Amino acid sequence: MTRDEALRHWQQTAVTEKRMEQMLALHQLVMAQRDRLADEFTESFKRMCVEIRRMQDQKRKGKIKFIQYAVLRNRLLIGDHSCRICAYDGQWYGDAAECAAEYDAGWILAYLDEFERYISAKRKMYVGKILPADVASIIRKETVWYMAYMIKLARYAMKQAVRTDEFAAIDKEDELYVHVGEYKDRSELVYRHDSRVKDSRELQEMFSAGKRTEYVYEVFSGSDLSGMYFKLLNFSFADFSESMLAGNLLWGCAFIGADFRGANLEGADLNNSIVHGASFRGANLRNCKLEQIQAGLTFPTQEQLHIPPFMETSFAGANLEEASFKGADIRGADFRGAMLKNTSFADADLEGATFLAGDVKHLDLSEAQLQRILIVEA
C-alpha cells in the first residue's frame, strides 16, 4: 500500500466513520441538554455585557457594534477549551480597546479531542505511512463541523440572552451583530440587534420595491406588517416576535430559524413555506394555513453535514385552532401546550412530534400517525 492509498483508506474509513459517530453524539447532546447549555451560554454573555458596561462607565469603551465568540487555534493545540468573547466598536478587529471575557466550550471541544485521539490511534495501523502532520491537517478542517453545533446552540440561546438586563444596560450602535467562529477566520452571524423603529410606511416601501428577495436576520419585532404579500422570499433567522401578520399571504417563503414568538398570524397563509427550526411559541395561528410546509427535524447524511440540523420547529403554547397542516412535514415538531381544537393533520408526517397526553385524544390522527408521535405528560 502506497502512502496515497493509505491516506485515502484512512480517511474513508476511520475518519469518516468517527466523524459521523461524533456528530450524532453532539446532536443528541444538544437536543437533550440544550436548556442547560443555553443557560451556561447566556451566563457567559451576561458576563461579557457586565464587562462592557464597566469599561463604558470608565469611558474606555464606546458603543458596541460586534460581539464575537472566537475559538483560538493555539488554544486547541494545547487542549484548552476556553473560548474568547470579545466586544468591538464599528472598527471590529481595528478596535484598540480590548474588552473580553471567557466561555467554556468544553462540552463540544471534548468531542474534537476524542476524535483526534481516535484517528491518531488508527493511523498507526498504516506503519509509518500516515504522519502526525496528517492528523493535524484533518483536525484543522474538522473544526468547522464542531463549530456548527456551537453556532446551533448559540442561535437558540441568544433569543433569551438578549432579553437580559445586562444586555439592555450596554450602549449599542443601532445595529449590533453577534458572531461565533474562529478568531480572524470563518465566523457566522447568530444574532442581529436592530433598534431602529420601522413604521408601516417604511415597511411597505421596503417590500413594494420588489428589488430584494433576501431578508435574512432582518428585525421586524413588534412591527405591523398587516396586509402585506410575501412570496418566495428568504426570511431565515428573521425576528417577527410580537409582530402583526394576521391574514397575510406568506406563500413559499423560507423562515428557517425565524422567531415568531407571540406574533399574530391568525388566518395567514404559510403554505409551502420552509420553517425548519422556527419558533411559533405562544403565537396566534388560529385558522392559519400551514399546508405542505417543510419543518422536519432530521439528522443529516455524510454528504449533508455542511447543513447541520436545526432545533425542532416549535408550536408550543401556540393557538392552532382551525389551523391546517395538511401534507406538512412536521417531524419532531413541539406541540406541547398548543390549542389544537379542530386542527387538521391530514396526511402530515408527524414522526417524533411531541404532544401532551391530554391533547392526543382530541386529535383526529390516523393509527399510523398515532404510532409515530411522542406523547408526554404535562
C-alpha positions in Angstrom: 0.0 0.0 0.0 1.4 3.4 -1.0 1.2 6.4 1.2 -1.6 7.9 -1.0 -3.5 4.7 -0.8 -3.1 4.6 3.0 -4.2 8.2 3.4 -7.3 7.6 1.2 -8.2 4.4 3.1 -7.7 6.0 6.5 -9.9 9.0 5.6 -12.6 6.9 4.0 -12.8 4.5 7.0 -11.6 5.8 10.4 -12.0 9.5 9.7 -15.4 9.3 8.0 -16.9 6.8 10.4 -15.7 8.6 13.6 -16.9 11.9 12.2 -20.5 10.6 11.8 -20.4 9.0 15.2 -19.2 12.2 16.9 -21.7 14.4 15.0 -24.6 12.2 16.0 -23.4 12.2 19.6 -23.2 16.0 19.6 -26.7 16.3 18.0 -28.2 14.1 20.7 -26.3 16.1 23.5 -27.6 19.4 22.2 -31.2 18.2 21.8 -31.2 16.6 25.2 -29.4 19.2 27.2 -29.9 22.4 25.2 -31.6 24.3 28.1 -28.7 23.7 30.4 -26.2 24.5 27.7 -28.2 27.6 26.7 -28.2 28.8 30.4 -24.5 28.4 30.5 -24.1 30.3 27.2 -26.4 33.1 28.5 -24.4 33.4 31.7 -21.2 33.9 29.6 -23.0 36.5 27.5 -24.1 38.3 30.6 -20.5 38.4 32.0 -19.4 39.9 28.7 -22.1 42.6 29.0 -21.1 43.4 32.5 -17.5 43.9 31.4 -18.7 46.1 28.5 -20.7 48.2 30.9 -17.8 48.5 33.3 -15.5 49.8 30.6 -18.2 52.1 29.2 -18.6 53.6 32.7 -14.9 54.2 32.8 -15.1 55.9 29.4 -12.8 53.2 28.0 -15.3 51.8 25.5 -17.8 53.3 23.2 -20.9 51.9 21.7 -20.7 48.3 20.8 -21.4 47.0 17.2 -19.9 43.5 17.3 -19.6 40.7 19.9 -17.7 37.6 18.9 -17.3 34.1 20.4 -14.0 33.0 19.0 -12.1 29.7 19.2 -8.4 30.2 19.0 -6.3 27.5 17.3 -3.3 27.9 19.6 -5.6 27.0 22.5 -7.0 24.0 20.7 -3.4 22.7 20.2 -2.8 22.6 23.9 -6.2 21.2 24.8 -7.6 24.5 26.2 -11.3 24.5 25.7 -11.9 28.1 26.7 -13.4 30.4 24.0 -12.6 34.1 23.8 -15.6 36.5 23.9 -14.7 40.0 22.5 -16.7 43.2 22.1 -15.8 45.7 19.4 -17.0 49.1 18.2 -17.6 49.7 14.5 -14.0 49.1 13.6 -14.3 45.4 14.7 -10.7 44.0 14.9 -9.4 47.5 14.5 -10.9 48.5 17.9 -7.8 49.1 20.1 -9.6 49.0 23.4 -9.7 45.3 24.4 -12.9 44.1 26.0 -13.0 40.4 26.6 -14.5 37.6 28.7 -14.3 33.8 28.5 -16.7 30.9 27.6 -16.0 27.3 28.4 -16.7 25.4 25.2 -15.5 22.1 26.7 -18.9 20.5 26.2 -18.2 20.5 22.4 -14.4 20.6 22.1 -14.0 17.5 24.2 -15.6 15.6 21.3 -13.0 17.1 19.0 -10.3 15.8 21.3 -11.8 12.4 21.3 -11.9 12.4 17.5 -8.2 13.3 17.4 -7.2 10.6 19.8 -9.2 8.0 17.7 -7.8 8.9 14.3 -4.3 9.2 15.8 -4.5 5.7 17.1 -5.9 4.4 13.8 -3.0 6.0 11.8 -0.5 3.7 13.5 -2.1 0.7 11.7 -0.5 2.0 8.5 3.0 1.6 9.7 4.6 5.0 9.2 2.6 5.9 6.0 0.4 8.4 7.9 2.1 11.1 9.9 1.1 13.3 12.9 1.0 16.2 10.4 -1.7 14.4 8.5 -3.8 14.2 11.7 -3.2 17.9 12.4 -4.4 18.7 8.9 -7.6 16.7 9.4 -8.3 18.4 12.7 -7.9 21.9 11.2 -10.5 21.0 8.6 -12.7 19.1 11.0 -13.1 22.0 13.5 -15.8 23.5 11.2 -18.2 20.6 11.9 -17.9 21.1 15.6 -18.3 24.8 15.4 -21.6 24.3 13.6 -23.0 22.8 16.7 -21.8 25.7 18.8 -23.4 28.0 16.3 -26.6 26.0 16.6 -26.6 26.3 20.4 -25.8 30.0 20.3 -28.7 30.8 17.9 -31.0 29.0 20.4 -29.5 30.7 23.5 -29.4 34.2 22.1 -33.2 34.5 21.9 -33.1 34.6 25.7 -29.7 36.2 26.3 -30.7 39.4 24.6 -33.7 39.8 26.9 -31.5 40.1 30.0 -31.0 43.3 32.0 -27.2 43.0 31.3 -27.6 43.3 27.6 -30.2 46.1 27.9 -27.7 48.1 30.0 -24.9 48.4 27.5 -24.6 51.2 25.0 -25.0 49.8 21.5 -24.9 51.0 17.9 -28.3 51.0 16.2 -27.3 47.6 14.8 -25.3 45.1 16.8 -24.1 41.7 15.5 -23.1 38.6 17.5 -20.8 36.1 15.7 -19.5 32.7 16.6 -16.4 31.2 14.9 -12.7 31.3 14.8 -10.7 34.4 15.6 -10.0 36.4 12.4 -11.3 33.4 10.4 -14.5 31.7 9.5 -17.4 33.2 11.6 -21.2 33.0 11.4 -23.8 35.5 12.5 -26.0 34.1 15.2 -28.0 37.2 16.2 -28.6 40.7 14.8 -29.9 43.5 17.0 -31.6 46.5 15.3 -33.1 49.2 17.5 -34.3 51.4 14.6 -38.0 51.8 14.6 -39.6 51.0 11.2 -43.1 52.5 10.7 -45.7 50.8 8.4 -44.9 53.2 5.5 -41.2 52.3 5.5 -42.0 48.6 5.6 -44.5 48.9 2.8 -41.8 50.7 0.7 -39.2 48.1 1.6 -41.4 45.2 0.3 -43.1 47.1 -2.6 -39.8 47.9 -4.3 -39.5 44.3 -5.3 -35.7 44.6 -5.5 -34.9 42.3 -2.6 -35.5 38.7 -2.1 -33.3 38.2 0.9 -34.2 39.4 4.4 -32.0 37.1 6.4 -31.7 38.2 10.1 -33.9 41.2 9.4 -35.6 42.5 12.5 -39.4 43.1 12.4 -40.1 42.6 16.1 -43.3 44.4 17.2 -44.0 45.6 13.6 -47.4 45.9 12.0 -47.0 44.0 8.7 -50.7 43.7 8.1 -51.9 43.5 4.5 -48.5 42.7 3.1 -47.9 40.0 0.5 -44.7 37.8 0.6 -44.0 35.2 -2.0 -40.8 33.1 -2.3 -38.7 35.5 -0.1 -36.0 34.4 2.3 -36.6 35.4 5.9 -34.3 32.9 7.5 -33.4 33.8 11.1 -35.6 36.9 10.9 -37.2 38.3 14.1 -41.0 38.6 13.8 -41.7 38.3 17.5 -44.8 40.1 18.7 -45.4 41.3 15.2 -48.8 41.6 13.4 -49.2 39.3 10.3 -52.9 38.4 10.6 -54.4 37.4 7.3 -51.1 37.8 5.4 -50.1 35.7 2.4 -46.6 34.3 3.2 -46.5 31.7 0.5 -43.4 29.6 -0.3 -41.1 31.7 1.9 -38.0 30.5 3.8 -38.4 31.1 7.5 -35.6 28.8 8.7 -34.8 29.6 12.3 -37.2 32.6 12.3 -38.6 33.9 15.5 -42.4 34.3 15.6 -42.9 34.1 19.4 -46.0 36.0 20.4 -46.8 37.0 16.8 -50.3 37.3 15.5 -50.7 35.2 12.3 -54.4 34.5 12.5 -55.7 33.5 9.1 -52.3 33.8 7.5 -51.3 31.5 4.6 -47.8 30.0 5.0 -48.5 27.1 2.6 -45.4 25.5 1.0 -43.0 27.6 3.3 -39.8 26.2 4.8 -39.8 26.7 8.6 -37.2 24.3 9.9 -36.2 25.4 13.4 -38.6 28.3 13.5 -40.3 29.2 16.8 -44.0 29.9 16.9 -44.1 29.6 20.7 -47.1 31.4 22.1 -48.1 32.8 18.6 -51.7 33.1 17.4 -52.0 30.8 14.4 -55.7 30.3 14.6 -57.3 29.4 11.2 -53.8 29.5 9.7 -52.8 27.6 6.6 -49.6 25.6 7.1 -50.2 23.0 4.4 -47.2 21.3 2.7 -44.7 23.3 5.0 -41.3 21.8 5.4 -40.4 21.7 9.1 -39.0 18.2 9.6 -36.2 17.6 12.1 -33.7 15.0 10.8 -30.0 14.1 11.2 -28.0 14.8 8.0 -26.2 12.2 6.0 -22.4 12.4 5.5 -23.0 14.4 2.3 -25.2 16.9 4.2 -23.0 17.7 7.2 -22.4 21.1 5.8 -26.1 21.8 6.7 -26.3 20.8 10.4 -29.8 20.0 11.8 -31.6 22.9 13.4 -33.7 22.7 16.5 -37.1 21.3 16.1 -39.9 23.7 14.9 -41.8 24.8 18.0 -45.5 25.4 18.2 -45.5 25.1 22.0 -48.2 27.2 23.6 -49.5 28.5 20.2 -53.1 28.9 19.2 -53.6 26.4 16.4 -57.4 26.2 16.5 -58.8 25.5 13.0 -55.3 25.5 11.5 -54.4 23.1 8.7 -51.1 21.1 8.5 -52.4 19.1 5.6 -49.5 17.2 3.9 -46.9 19.0 6.1 -43.5 17.6 7.1 -43.5 18.4 10.8 -41.3 15.6 12.1 -40.0 16.3 15.5 -42.1 19.4 16.0 -43.1 20.5 19.5 -46.9 20.9 20.1 -46.8 20.9 23.9 -49.4 23.2 25.4 -50.8 24.3 22.0 -54.5 24.9 21.5 -55.5 22.2 19.0 -59.3 22.4 18.6 -60.2 21.3 15.1 -56.6 21.4 13.9 -56.1 19.3 10.8 -53.1 17.0 10.4 -54.4 15.1 7.4 -51.6 13.3 5.6 -49.0 15.2 7.7 -45.7 13.4 8.6 -45.6 13.6 12.4 -42.8 11.2 13.2 -41.3 12.2 16.5 -43.6 15.2 17.0 -44.4 15.9 20.7 -47.9 16.2 22.1 -49.3 16.4 25.6 -51.1 13.2 26.6 -54.3 15.2 27.4 -54.4 16.6 23.8 -53.9 13.5 21.8 -57.4 12.1 22.4 -58.9 15.2 20.9 -56.8 15.0 17.7 -58.1 13.3 14.5 -55.0 11.3 13.8 -54.6 8.1 11.8 -53.4 5.0 13.5 -50.1 5.3 11.7 -49.7 8.8 12.9 -50.5 7.9 16.5 -47.8 5.2 16.4 -45.1 7.7 15.3 -45.7 10.7 17.7 -44.2 11.2 21.1 -46.7 11.5 23.9 -45.6 13.2 27.2 -47.3 14.2 30.4 -47.7 17.9 31.3 
